[in-house]
C-alpha cells in the first residue's frame, strides 16, 4: 500500500555566531546560539519504486532537483524506503537560514517515520555542519563544527526575516574573515526573562561573519538599517553567512507591523514575520 507523509522544515537562524578557531583540515570552529522559526519549507514523501524529487512553491526557481540537492543526497544516504519527494520551497536558498540543511533533516525525519534507519553520525557529517542541529529543530547552543549541541530555553520572541535578494557564497565570506580565533560566548548562558532581556544580551554577542559578508554585499547593511528603523525592533543582525537578516521583537503584532512596513518599502526583498518553532525533538 502506498504511504505518504508531510514534514515541515523550519528556518534556522543564528542569533549569535562566534568563529573561535580553525582546524587543520580547514573547517572552522563555531560557538552559535541557534533557533528555529515557524516559517519554512514543506516536504511530502510518498512511497514510490525509486527516489525522485519535484520542487514547487513560490521560491522553487533555481533549486536543483538532482544530486546537488541536499535533500536528495540525504535520501540516497539513508537508503530505503524509496519515496517520491515534493519539496515546497518557501525559504530562499543559500541564504544563511539553513534552508537546504532543514530540508535534508526534514526528509530524514520523514523517512524514519516511514520505517527507514537513520544514518550514523559520521555519515551525516557529509551533509554539512547544520544537519545535526536541524535534525532536532529546537533552540540549541552549537559548538565545534556543529556536532556539540546543548539545549537552550528561550523566552517568547518574534522575528522578521529579510533577504535583500543577493547571493553571498559561504566560502567567500569565510575567506574574507579578518580573524578566525575569536572569543566564544560565556561558558554559562543566562536565563532570559523576556525578549528584551534576550535582545540586550545578544547585543553584547556577535555574528563574526557579518562584517565580512557586508563588505561583499553592501545590501546586507541596507537590510540591517531598514530593520533597525522599524518600530519595536529590539535587535537586528545577519543570520549565518548571510544574506538573510533578522529583527527581534517582543510580540507577533510588532513583528507583523514591521514586516508590512518593510514589504511596502522594499517590495523586491523577501520578507516574512515568524515566531519560534515549538516542534522538533528534545536534545538528550
PAVEXBA-838083 format. One record per residue: z, x, y of N, C-alpha, C, O in turn; residue in one letter. Coordinates in steps of 0.05 Angstrom, whole numbers, plus 5000, padded with zeros to 4 digits. Layout:
BEGIN
ZXYZXYZXYZXYA ...
END
This chain:
BEGIN
500050174976500050005000500050185025501450385026X 498450105045498350265069500950215085501949995087X 502050435096504450425112503750525140502150705143X 505150425160504750515187507450525201509250375195X 507550715220510050745235509250835263507250975267X 510850755283510450845311512851005319515050945314X 512251225333514351415342513851485371511651485381X 516051535385516051595414516451895418518052015404X 514952005436515152295443516052315472514352315490X 518652335477519652345504519052595519518952815507X 518652575545518252805562520752975562522952875562X 520353235562522553435563522453565591520353645600X 524753585604524853735629527053945627529153905615X 526454175639528454385641529954355668528854415689X 532454255667533954245691534554515702534654565726X 534954705684535154995691533355145672532755055650X 532555385680531055565662531555845672530155945689X 533455975659534156255666532856435646533256415622X 531156625656529956825639531857065637532357195658X 532957115613535157305611534357565597536057745595X 531957595589531157845576528457815562527157605563X 527658025549525158025534525458195509526358415510X 524658075486524858215461522658425458520658425473X 522958595438520958805433518258685426516158805431X 518258445414515758315406514458165430512358035426X 515558185454514458055477515457785483514857675505X 516957655465517957385470520357395490522057575488X 520357215508522457205529524957065519524756865504X 527257155527529857025521530556845544530256915568X 531456605538531956395558534756285555536056305534X 535656165577538156005577537455765594537155785618X 537155535581536055305594537555045587538355005564X 538054885607539154615603536854415602535454385622X 536554285579534254115574535053835570537053775557X 533553645582534053365577531353225571529253335575X 531552985560529252825552529352565567531452445572X 526952465574526652225591525252005576523952045556X 525651755586524351525573521451485582520351265577X 520251685594517351695598516251875576517352085571X 514051795564513051975543510451865530509451655538X 509652005509507351925493508251755470510551745463X 506251625457506851465433504851535411502551585417X 505851545387504151605364504451385344506551275338X 502151315332502051125310500951275286498851405287X 502551275264501751405240501251195218502951035213X 498951205206498151015185497151165161495451345163X 498151095137497351225112494351235110492951035116X 493351465102490451505100489851715079491651855070X 487251725070486551925049486852215059487352395043X 486552255085486752525096487652505125487552295138X 488552735136489452735164487152705183484952825179X 487552545204485652525226487152465251489452385250X 485952515274487252475300485352355320483152445323X 486252135332484852005354486751995378489051925376X 485752075401487352085425486351865444484051845451X 488251695452487651475471489651485494491151685497X 489551285511491551275533490451375559488251495560X 491851335581490851405608490451695613488951775631X 491751875597491352165601490152295577490852525570X 488452155563487152255539485052465545484552645528X 483852455568481552635574482452925572484453015583X 480853075557481253365554483253445533483553685528X 484653255520486553325499484953385474483353225465X 485453625461483953695437484653515414486953415412X 482753465396483253295373483153455347483553335325X 482553715348482353875324484854045320487053955327X 484454275308486754445301488054565326490254685324X 486854545349488154645374490354455383491954525400X 490354205372492454015379494954075364494954105339X 497254105378499754185366500653975345501854045325X 500153715351501053515331499453535305500553505284X 496853595307495253635283496153875268496253875243X 496854095282497854335269500554275255500954375233X 502254105267504754035255504253865229505553905209X 502253695230501553535207500653705184501453665161X 498953905190497954085169500354245158500454295133X 502154325175504354495166506254335147507254445128X 506654075153508453915137507053835111508453785091X 504453805111503153705087503353405085503553265105X 503353305060503353015055505852875066507853015071X 505852615069503552435063501452455085502052475109X 498852435077496752435097496752185113497351965103X 496152205139496151975157493851995177492952215184X 493051775186491251755210493051735234494751555236X 492751925253494551945276493051835300490851915307X 494351645314493351555340495351645361497651545361X 494551825378496351935399495551805426493351835436X 497451645436497051515462498351685484500751695486X 496651815500497652015519498351885546496651755559X 500851915553501851835580502852065596503252045620X 503252295583504252535597501852735601500252755583X 501752865624499653065627500153295608502353375602X 497953415599498053635581498553895596497853925619X 499854085582500354355593501554345620500554465639X 503754185623504854115649507754195652508954125673X 508954335633511754415635513754205628516154235634X 512853995615514753785606514553735576515353515567X 513653935562513853925533512053725519512553645496X 509853645532508153435520507153495492507553335474X 505953735489504953805462507153835442506853745419X 509353965450511554005431512853735424513653695402X 513153565444514353295439512553135420513653005403X 509953155424508153015405508453125377508552965358X 508453385374508753505348511353435335511453375311X 513553435351516153365340516253075331517353005310X 515052895348515052615340513452565315514152405298X 511252715312509552695288511152775264511052645243X 512652995266514353085243516452885236516952835213X 517752765256519752555251518552315237519652205219X 516152245246514752025234513952075205514351905187X 512952315199512152385172514652395154514452325131X 516852495165519352495149520152215142521152165119X 519852025160520551745155518751625134519551435120X 516351735131514451635111514651785085513151735066X 516651955083517052095057516352385056516652505035X 515552495078514952785079517352955080519552855085X 517053215075519253405075518953595099516853715103X 521053615115520953775139520554075132521854175114X 518654205146518354495140520854655147522554565162X 520954895135523255075140523155165170521055175182X 525555225181525655315209523755535216522455535238X 523455735198521655955204518755875205517155995220X 518055665190515355555192514955405218512755415230X 516955265226516755105251516455295275515355215296X 517455535273517355725296514455775304513855845327X 512555735286509755775292508755565312506555595324X 510255345315509355135333510455165361509954995379X 512055375367512955435394515855405398517255285382X 516855515420519755535426520955255431523355225426X 519355065441520454805448520754615424522054415426X 519554685401519554505379522354435369522854195364X 524154625365526854545355528254345372529454155362X 528354395399529754205416528353945418529653735420X 525653945416524153685417524553525392524453285392X 525053655369525653515345528153335348528253115337X 530053435363532553285366532453095390533652885389X 530953175411530552995434533052895446533252655453X 535053065448537552995462538353215481537353445477X 539953165502540653375520541853615506543553585488X 541053855514541954095499541754335517540154355536X 543454525511543154795522541554955501542254965478X 539355075511537455215493537555515500536955585523X 538155675481538355965486536656125466535456015448X 536656385470534956555453532056505459531256495483X 530456475439527556395443527156105437524956015432X 529355945438529255665434530655575408530855335403X 531655765393532855705367535855635368536955525350X 537155715390540055675392540555425410540055435434X 541455215397541754955411544754865410546054895390X 545554765432548354665435548254395450547054375471X 549454195438549453925450550853925477552854065481X 549853765496550953745523551153445530549353295524X 553453375542553753095552553053085581554053245597X 551452895589550652865617551452595628551552395613X 551952575654552552315666549952155670547752265666X 550151915678547851755684546251885706547351965727X 543651905702541952035722539151925719538351835698X 537651935741534951835742533052035755533952195771X 530552015749528652225756526052105766525351885759X 524652265781521752225787520252475779520952695788X 518252445762516552665754514052665771512852455776X 513352905781510952935798509353165789510353395787X 506853115783504953335776502653325796501253125798X 502253545812500153545833497353585822495453615838X 497053585795494353595784493053865784490653895785X 494754075781493754345780494754475754497054435746X 492954625741493654755716494955025722493855185738X 497155085709498555345712498955465685500855375671X 497355645676497655765649500455895646501256065662X 501755825624504455935620504456245619506156375630X 502456355606502356645603502056785631503256995635X 500556655648500256765675502856755691503456945706X 504356545687506956525701508856735692510156865708X 509156775665510956985655509957255664511657435670X 507357295665506257555674506957615703507257845711X 507257405719507857435747510857455754511557495777X 512557435733515357465738516057735750515057945741X 517757725770518657975783520958105768521358345768X 522557935754524858025739525057875713524757625713X 525458015691525657895665528457925653528957865629X 530358025669533058075660534957955680536158105696X 535257695680536857545700539357435688539557405663X 541357365704543857265694543456995680541856825689X 544956945658544856675645546556475660547756545681X 546556235651548456035661551256115653551656285635X 553356005666556056065658556455995628555255805618X 558156155614558456105586559555825581558755695561X 561355725597562455465594561255275615561555315639X 559855075605558654875624560854675632562554605615X 560754575657562654375665562154105654560054055641X 563953915657563453635651562953495678564753475694X 560553395682559753275707560552985707559952835688X 561752895729562652615731560452425738560452195729X 558452515754556252335762553852515769553952755768X 551752375777549252515783549552705807548352925807X 551252635826551652805850553053065841552253285851X 555053055824556353295814554353465798554353715801X 552753335782550753485766548853625785548253865781X 547853485805545953605823547153835839545854035843X 549653805847551054025861551154275845550754495854X 551854245819552054475801549254585796548854835796X 547254415791544554515785543454665809541954855805X 544254595833543354735857544155025858542955185872X 546255095842547155375841545855525818546255765814X 544355375801542955495779539955535788539355505811X 538255605769535455675776533455585755534155515733X 530955585764528655605746527355865754525955875774X 527656075738526656335745523556345745522456535756X 522256145734519356145733518156005758515756035764X 519855865773518855715796517555885818515355825827X 518756115826517456275847514756385838512756375853X 514556475813512056585803509956375801507656415809X 510656135791508755915788507855825816505455755819X 509655825835508955725862507055925876505355835892X 507256175869505356365880502556325869500556355882X 502456255843499856205830498655935840496255915844X 500355735843499455465851501255365874503355255869X 500355405899501955315922502455015922504254915935X 500854865906501254575905504054505894505154285899X 505254685879507954645869509954625892511654445892X 509654805911511354785935510954535950512854415961X 508454435952507854185965509253955951510353775964X 509153955924510453745909513453745913514753535916X 514653985913517554005916518353905944520453775947X 516853975964517453885992517253585993518853456006X 515153475981514853185981517153035968518152835978X 518053135945520253015931522853035947524352845949X 523353275958525753315974525853125998528053046006X 523553046008523552866031524052576025524152406043X 524352505999524752225992527752155995529452325991X 528251906001531051816005532551815978531551725958X 534951925979536651925955536152165937537452185916X 534352345944533852575926536152765927536952855948X 537352825904539652995902538853285896540353475902X 536453315884535553585876532553565870531653365858X 531053765878528153785870527754055858528654255869X 526354065834525954315821523454295803522654075795X 522254515797520054525778521154525749523354635745X 519754395731520554405703518854605687516454635692X 520154755669518754935652517155145668518155255687X 514655185659512955375674511055225693509255345704X 511554965697510054805716507554695704506854745681X 506054535720506554495748508154245754508454165778X 509154105734510653865739513353925752514754115743X 514053775772516653805786518153545783517053335776X 520753555787522453305785524253285808525153485820X 524953035814527052975833529252835817528752675799X 531752895824534152775811535352575830535752625854X 536052335820537052115836539451985822539752015797X 541151855837543451725825542951455812544551365796X 540751325820540251055810537351015804535551155814X 536750815786534050745780532550635804530250685808X 534050495821532850385845531950605864529750585875X 533550805868532851035885530451185874528651255889X 530351225848528151365835525551195838523451305843X 525850935833523450765835522350755863519950755867X 524150745883523250745911521851005918519751005931X 522951225909521751485914519051515901517151615913X 518851415876516251435862514151265876511851345879X 514951035886513050855900512050985926509650975933X 513951115940513151245966511351475960509251515974X 512051645941510351875934507651795925505651915931X 507551585909504951485899503151385921500751425920X 504351265941502751165963501751395980499451395991X 503351605983502551835999500652025985498952155998X 500952045958499352235942498152085918498952135896X 496151915923495051755901493651925879493351825857X 492952165885491552335865493552475847492752585826X 496152475854498152615837498952425814498852185817X 499952545793501252395771504252375778505552575781X 505152125780507952075789509051845772507851645769X 511551885762512751675747515851695749516951915748X 517251465752520151475751521051465722519551375705X 523451565716524351575688527351595688528651705706X 528551495667531451525662531851705638529851795625X 534351765632534951935608534251785583534751545580X 533051925564532351815538534951825521536152035517X 535751595510538251575496537851575466539751545451X 535351605456534851625428535251905418536852065429X 533851975397533852255387536152295367537652105361X 536252535356538152605335540452765347539952935365X 542852715338545152875348545053155337544353205314X 545853345354545953625345548453655328550553555335X 548253805307550553855290552254085302554254165290X 
END
